[in-house]
Amino acid sequence: MAMRRTDTDENRFAVYLVDPGPRGSGVIALIQEVTGASTGNCAQMVRTSPTFITSCRTRGSAEDLVARFKEFDAVAVVRPVGRPLKEGAPAELMTHSTPRFVPYLLMLLGVAQLGAALWWARDGRMLAAVGGAVLSVVVLVSSVFLLRGRFD
């Protein structure tokens, strides 16, 4: 089973990484093993998924590679070489998205946490107040980034 990104046109099945899942370092190591590319190039492939990984001579060898990606909770697909998958992030391939209300709930949670931090400071529990304030800032910033990403 020869699986190199530089294989010739005689290969008939292409493997694409659609979603790297939560275990990115394992997926990067697998891509590096399969393609022989540098760690940096493999990390870039993970960041820009869906992306072409390699081509295989048989559907069975391509499906074996897809199964190896599943071991890392990643999603990969097999396509005939003549019908490539568009690289980038097509909406129909995304397996999950953030519901519209989540950034607003996070913002509400951040404001509530800030109120709790102020209450703790008033009661003299400074360590809890500082921790609560830091948590509040983190939650508020993440909600802003989620909202910002939604409207870009």
Residue pairs with C-beta under 8 A, 6 or more apart in sequence:
1 56
1 57
1 58
1 61
1 64
2 56
2 57
3 15
3 34
3 35
3 54
3 55
3 56
3 61
3 65
4 34
4 35
4 36
4 54
5 35
5 36
5 37
5 52
5 53
5 54
5 55
7 54
7 55
9 81
10 57
11 55
11 56
11 57
11 81
12 55
12 56
12 57
12 58
12 59
12 80
12 81
13 55
13 56
13 57
13 58
13 59
13 61
13 62
13 78
13 79
13 80
13 81
14 52
14 53
14 54
14 55
14 56
14 62
14 78
14 79
14 80
14 81
14 84
14 85
15 52
15 53
15 54
15 55
15 56
15 62
15 65
15 66
15 76
15 77
15 78
16 50
16 51
16 52
16 53
16 76
16 77
16 78
16 79
16 85
16 87
17 27
17 31
17 45
17 46
17 49
17 50
17 51
17 53
17 69
17 74
17 75
17 76
18 49
18 50
18 75
18 76
18 77
18 85
18 93
18 95
19 49
19 50
19 74
19 75
19 93
19 94
19 95
20 27
20 46
20 49
20 72
20 74
21 27
21 72
21 73
21 74
21 75
22 73
23 72
23 73
23 74
24 43
24 46
26 71
26 72
27 46
27 69
27 72
27 74
28 39
28 42
28 43
28 46
29 42
30 68
30 69
30 72
31 37
31 42
31 45
31 46
31 53
32 38
32 39
32 42
34 53
34 54
34 65
35 41
35 42
35 53
35 54
37 45
45 51
45 53
48 87
48 88
49 89
50 85
50 86
50 87
50 88
50 89
50 90
50 93
51 87
52 84
52 85
52 87
53 65
53 76
54 65
55 81
56 62
56 65
59 78
62 78
63 78
65 76
66 76
66 77
66 78
69 75
69 76
70 76
75 95
77 85
79 85
85 93
98 146
98 150
100 150
102 146
103 143
103 144
103 146
103 147
103 150
104 143
104 147
106 139
106 140
106 142
106 143
106 146
107 139
107 140
107 143
107 144
107 147
109 139
110 136
110 137
110 139
110 140
110 143
111 136
111 140
113 132
113 135
113 136
113 139
114 132
114 133
114 136
114 140
116 132
117 128
117 129
117 130
117 131
117 132
117 133
117 135
117 136
118 129
120 126
120 128
120 129
120 132
121 129
